[in-house]
């Protein structure tokens, strides 16, 4: 992909590669454990639906707080644009 970005006149350093993280039937900690493998395979943006973890708007703030805490160990793998 990097080569084709260059061929197209684009900067491959700003290329985002997104991956939809599988959440069905998995605790959020297990989902996040995929991050090192994603990063090793060139993924720069991890995306997932959090509806399985917060089924109503009232549950969203608590889930986002839990997600922020669960993401802390992965901060060193982060890129400016995503994972």
ZAMIDO-67582 format. One line per field, with one value per residue: residue number from 1; residue in one letter; x, y, z of N, C-alpha, C, O, CB in turn. Coordinates in nm, 3 decimals. Glycine has a CB too. Layout:
<recs>
seq	NUM_...
type	a_...
nxx	X_...
nyy	Y_...
nzz	Z_...
caxx	X_...
cayy	Y_...
cazz	Z_...
cxx	X_...
cyy	Y_...
czz	Z_...
oxx	X_...
oyy	Y_...
ozz	Z_...
cbxx	X_...
cbyy	Y_...
cbzz	Z_...
</recs>
This chain:
<recs>
seq	1_2_3_4_5_6_7_8_9_10_11_12_13_14_15_16_17_18_19_20_21_22_23_24_25_26_27_28_29_30_31_32_33_34_35_36_37_38_39_40_41_42_43_44_45_46_47_48_49_50_51_52_53_54_55_56_57_58_59_60_61_62_63_64_65_66_67_68_69_70_71_72_73_74_75_76_77_78_79_80_81_82_83
type	x_x_x_x_x_x_x_x_x_x_x_x_x_x_x_x_x_x_x_x_x_x_x_x_x_x_x_x_x_x_x_x_x_x_x_x_x_x_x_x_x_x_x_x_x_x_x_x_x_x_x_x_x_x_x_x_x_x_x_x_x_x_x_x_x_x_x_x_x_x_x_x_x_x_x_x_x_x_x_x_x_x_x
nxx	0.082_0.199_0.376_0.201_0.069_0.274_0.314_0.075_0.121_0.090_0.155_0.291_0.332_0.121_-0.084_-0.372_-0.468_-0.744_-0.914_-1.182_-1.259_-1.332_-1.605_-1.815_-1.945_-1.716_-1.521_-1.435_-1.166_-1.044_-1.089_-0.931_-0.684_-0.607_-0.473_-0.177_-0.112_-0.254_-0.121_0.134_0.081_0.040_-0.190_-0.340_-0.560_-0.799_-1.124_-1.442_-1.776_-1.943_-2.182_-2.245_-2.143_-2.245_-2.556_-2.752_-2.789_-2.738_-2.553_-2.320_-2.118_-1.994_-1.895_-1.713_-1.527_-1.429_-1.319_-1.117_-0.942_-0.876_-0.739_-0.499_-0.256_-0.181_-0.099_0.161_0.182_0.036_-0.051_-0.045_-0.285_-0.449_-0.468
nyy	-0.119_0.119_0.165_0.199_0.425_0.614_0.599_0.709_0.966_1.035_1.084_0.825_0.815_0.929_0.763_0.600_0.296_0.121_-0.093_-0.296_-0.388_-0.699_-0.748_-0.900_-1.102_-1.080_-0.967_-0.624_-0.590_-0.811_-0.756_-0.525_-0.639_-0.721_-0.512_-0.490_-0.685_-0.584_-0.340_-0.438_-0.541_-0.325_-0.174_0.135_0.257_0.160_0.043_0.010_-0.093_0.023_-0.047_-0.307_-0.288_-0.068_-0.024_0.168_0.527_0.631_0.456_0.507_0.708_0.574_0.346_0.462_0.570_0.333_0.221_0.408_0.365_0.097_0.122_0.242_0.078_0.047_0.284_0.353_0.239_0.392_0.598_0.926_0.935_0.729_0.391
nzz	0.000_0.076_-0.131_-0.348_-0.266_-0.288_-0.569_-0.651_-0.583_-0.319_0.031_0.201_0.472_0.602_0.563_0.660_0.799_0.859_1.089_1.170_1.482_1.628_1.832_1.921_2.169_2.323_2.598_2.663_2.732_2.616_2.347_2.317_2.357_2.111_1.995_1.992_1.793_1.577_1.535_1.472_1.226_1.064_1.104_1.169_1.272_1.494_1.512_1.666_1.743_2.023_2.129_2.231_2.485_2.608_2.628_2.650_2.632_2.886_2.996_2.860_2.951_3.173_3.046_2.864_3.042_3.155_2.923_2.863_3.082_3.032_2.794_2.860_2.894_2.630_2.526_2.449_2.201_2.037_1.755_1.604_1.459_1.540_1.643
caxx	0.000_0.285_0.430_0.095_0.045_0.378_0.284_-0.038_0.160_0.048_0.255_0.252_0.345_-0.008_-0.182_-0.440_-0.521_-0.842_-0.956_-1.298_-1.227_-1.442_-1.649_-1.926_-1.918_-1.583_-1.506_-1.359_-1.023_-1.001_-1.089_-0.814_-0.563_-0.571_-0.402_-0.038_-0.109_-0.300_-0.011_0.242_0.038_0.023_-0.315_-0.318_-0.687_-0.886_-1.261_-1.540_-1.904_-1.946_-2.318_-2.254_-2.092_-2.328_-2.679_-2.834_-2.706_-2.701_-2.438_-2.204_-2.007_-1.922_-1.818_-1.599_-1.427_-1.367_-1.238_-0.996_-0.853_-0.830_-0.647_-0.373_-0.137_-0.152_-0.067_0.292_0.165_-0.052_-0.002_-0.128_-0.415_-0.530_-0.407
cayy	0.000_0.236_0.187_0.252_0.563_0.695_0.601_0.799_1.100_1.059_1.060_0.702_0.833_0.972_0.663_0.531_0.163_0.096_-0.231_-0.308_-0.485_-0.791_-0.733_-0.991_-1.204_-1.064_-0.854_-0.515_-0.612_-0.907_-0.682_-0.437_-0.721_-0.735_-0.393_-0.513_-0.757_-0.489_-0.246_-0.512_-0.567_-0.201_-0.103_0.262_0.300_0.051_0.092_-0.090_-0.045_-0.004_-0.078_-0.425_-0.255_0.041_-0.042_0.288_0.647_0.650_0.371_0.547_0.768_0.473_0.262_0.538_0.577_0.200_0.207_0.491_0.293_-0.025_0.159_0.296_-0.002_0.050_0.423_0.359_0.190_0.484_0.691_1.048_0.922_0.615_0.286
cazz	0.000_0.080_-0.266_-0.433_-0.222_-0.353_-0.713_-0.668_-0.542_-0.181_0.134_0.272_0.617_0.657_0.524_0.770_0.771_0.963_1.113_1.259_1.586_1.655_1.970_1.956_2.268_2.382_2.690_2.601_2.755_2.514_2.220_2.317_2.352_1.969_1.950_1.949_1.663_1.475_1.510_1.405_1.088_0.990_1.133_1.238_1.331_1.537_1.529_1.705_1.795_2.166_2.172_2.318_2.619_2.661_2.551_2.656_2.646_3.026_3.025_2.780_3.026_3.252_2.954_2.812_3.150_3.161_2.802_2.879_3.173_2.966_2.686_2.912_2.864_2.487_2.487_2.382_2.063_1.967_1.653_1.611_1.395_1.584_1.726
cxx	0.087_0.338_0.324_0.056_0.147_0.351_0.172_-0.005_0.117_0.160_0.215_0.264_0.214_-0.122_-0.241_-0.492_-0.613_-0.879_-1.074_-1.271_-1.351_-1.480_-1.749_-1.881_-1.783_-1.584_-1.415_-1.208_-0.966_-0.993_-0.961_-0.683_-0.519_-0.482_-0.256_-0.027_-0.154_-0.187_0.102_0.209_0.002_-0.106_-0.283_-0.444_-0.768_-1.024_-1.349_-1.666_-1.907_-2.086_-2.327_-2.214_-2.173_-2.456_-2.772_-2.743_-2.658_-2.574_-2.309_-2.093_-1.927_-1.840_-1.697_-1.489_-1.354_-1.275_-1.109_-0.896_-0.794_-0.732_-0.511_-0.251_-0.093_-0.109_0.064_0.285_0.088_0.022_-0.089_-0.268_-0.498_-0.453_-0.257
cyy	0.125_0.269_0.251_0.394_0.655_0.710_0.701_0.942_1.135_1.025_0.934_0.714_0.880_0.879_0.597_0.397_0.128_-0.051_-0.229_-0.422_-0.569_-0.782_-0.839_-1.101_-1.193_-0.948_-0.748_-0.534_-0.710_-0.841_-0.597_-0.515_-0.748_-0.621_-0.420_-0.587_-0.666_-0.397_-0.314_-0.540_-0.441_-0.126_0.023_0.314_0.176_0.108_-0.023_-0.021_-0.076_-0.030_-0.205_-0.396_-0.144_0.042_0.077_0.409_0.671_0.570_0.416_0.611_0.667_0.383_0.337_0.553_0.443_0.178_0.286_0.421_0.169_0.003_0.206_0.210_0.003_0.188_0.432_0.314_0.288_0.566_0.816_1.030_0.805_0.521_0.302
czz	0.000_-0.060_-0.355_-0.391_-0.288_-0.503_-0.741_-0.625_-0.402_-0.085_0.212_0.423_0.681_0.615_0.648_0.720_0.887_0.970_1.210_1.356_1.618_1.803_2.013_2.052_2.337_2.482_2.627_2.620_2.652_2.376_2.211_2.311_2.208_1.921_1.912_1.816_1.550_1.436_1.432_1.259_1.011_1.014_1.212_1.307_1.366_1.565_1.579_1.754_1.944_2.218_2.257_2.464_2.686_2.579_2.554_2.671_2.789_3.062_2.956_2.865_3.107_3.162_2.901_2.917_3.161_3.042_2.814_2.971_3.106_2.853_2.734_2.880_2.718_2.438_2.411_2.237_1.977_1.863_1.662_1.552_1.447_1.673_1.730
oxx	0.055_0.343_0.352_0.015_0.112_0.362_0.174_-0.091_0.108_0.249_0.114_0.210_0.199_-0.239_-0.168_-0.552_-0.568_-0.875_-1.067_-1.261_-1.461_-1.396_-1.765_-1.792_-1.740_-1.641_-1.329_-1.130_-0.852_-0.901_-0.893_-0.582_-0.407_-0.421_-0.214_0.059_-0.100_-0.159_0.157_0.299_-0.060_-0.129_-0.208_-0.436_-0.803_-1.037_-1.331_-1.664_-1.878_-2.107_-2.409_-2.249_-2.169_-2.462_-2.862_-2.629_-2.550_-2.498_-2.201_-1.978_-1.804_-1.727_-1.588_-1.370_-1.232_-1.166_-1.002_-0.776_-0.675_-0.650_-0.416_-0.148_0.020_-0.085_0.075_0.374_0.078_0.139_-0.197_-0.360_-0.611_-0.384_-0.188
oyy	0.225_0.385_0.345_0.474_0.762_0.820_0.770_1.030_1.253_0.945_0.937_0.630_0.871_0.911_0.545_0.388_0.107_-0.123_-0.167_-0.538_-0.516_-0.806_-0.863_-1.181_-1.287_-0.843_-0.781_-0.497_-0.695_-0.867_-0.597_-0.463_-0.793_-0.632_-0.375_-0.553_-0.671_-0.377_-0.257_-0.560_-0.449_-0.023_0.020_0.403_0.097_0.209_-0.138_0.093_-0.188_-0.036_-0.210_-0.472_-0.129_0.103_0.088_0.395_0.726_0.612_0.369_0.568_0.673_0.346_0.280_0.550_0.440_0.124_0.236_0.420_0.141_-0.083_0.210_0.265_-0.032_0.205_0.512_0.346_0.269_0.600_0.812_1.101_0.785_0.563_0.223
ozz	-0.066_-0.101_-0.428_-0.475_-0.337_-0.558_-0.844_-0.629_-0.367_-0.117_0.284_0.496_0.803_0.630_0.732_0.613_0.999_0.870_1.316_1.316_1.634_1.890_2.133_2.023_2.404_2.453_2.546_2.532_2.608_2.299_2.109_2.265_2.185_1.815_1.806_1.734_1.440_1.317_1.339_1.178_0.905_0.950_1.309_1.391_1.278_1.635_1.539_1.800_1.986_2.339_2.349_2.554_2.808_2.472_2.471_2.717_2.810_3.149_2.991_2.850_3.109_3.197_2.895_2.884_3.176_3.057_2.778_2.941_3.121_2.820_2.656_2.842_2.686_2.318_2.318_2.158_1.855_1.878_1.722_1.591_1.400_1.766_1.794
cbxx	-0.094_0.403_0.480_-0.028_0.053_0.518_0.245_-0.158_0.104_-0.077_0.268_0.338_0.455_-0.039_-0.118_-0.556_-0.405_-0.968_-0.838_-1.430_-1.174_-1.404_-1.710_-1.984_-1.927_-1.476_-1.449_-1.402_-0.999_-1.096_-1.217_-0.816_-0.586_-0.697_-0.407_0.035_-0.199_-0.422_0.044_0.267_-0.079_0.033_-0.414_-0.267_-0.767_-0.829_-1.318_-1.483_-2.025_-1.886_-2.406_-2.167_-1.946_-2.254_-2.751_-2.936_-2.782_-2.817_-2.469_-2.247_-2.060_-2.021_-1.906_-1.645_-1.495_-1.475_-1.317_-1.033_-0.928_-0.948_-0.710_-0.383_-0.163_-0.272_-0.061_0.393_0.094_-0.119_-0.007_-0.058_-0.396_-0.582_-0.443
cbyy	0.000_0.211_0.055_0.162_0.574_0.631_0.460_0.749_1.200_0.978_1.183_0.587_0.933_1.115_0.557_0.618_0.055_0.181_-0.318_-0.333_-0.414_-0.937_-0.598_-1.055_-1.335_-1.039_-0.900_-0.380_-0.665_-1.027_-0.593_-0.349_-0.853_-0.741_-0.287_-0.592_-0.882_-0.408_-0.190_-0.643_-0.660_-0.228_-0.195_0.366_0.394_-0.021_0.151_-0.182_-0.111_0.110_-0.093_-0.535_-0.214_0.181_-0.162_0.281_0.767_0.609_0.230_0.644_0.875_0.389_0.215_0.677_0.613_0.091_0.253_0.630_0.252_-0.102_0.267_0.314_-0.145_0.005_0.511_0.274_0.056_0.574_0.626_1.161_0.907_0.539_0.147
cbzz	0.120_0.178_-0.329_-0.427_-0.067_-0.332_-0.763_-0.589_-0.637_-0.147_0.229_0.224_0.648_0.613_0.431_0.827_0.753_0.940_1.170_1.179_1.712_1.617_1.988_1.828_2.205_2.272_2.827_2.659_2.897_2.510_2.208_2.441_2.425_1.883_2.057_2.055_1.668_1.526_1.643_1.478_1.089_0.850_1.213_1.141_1.235_1.662_1.396_1.814_1.721_2.240_2.051_2.264_2.611_2.655_2.601_2.775_2.598_3.118_2.983_2.673_3.119_3.335_2.838_2.764_3.285_3.165_2.680_2.936_3.302_2.912_2.602_3.061_2.901_2.410_2.610_2.458_2.061_2.067_1.507_1.538_1.247_1.466_1.673
</recs>
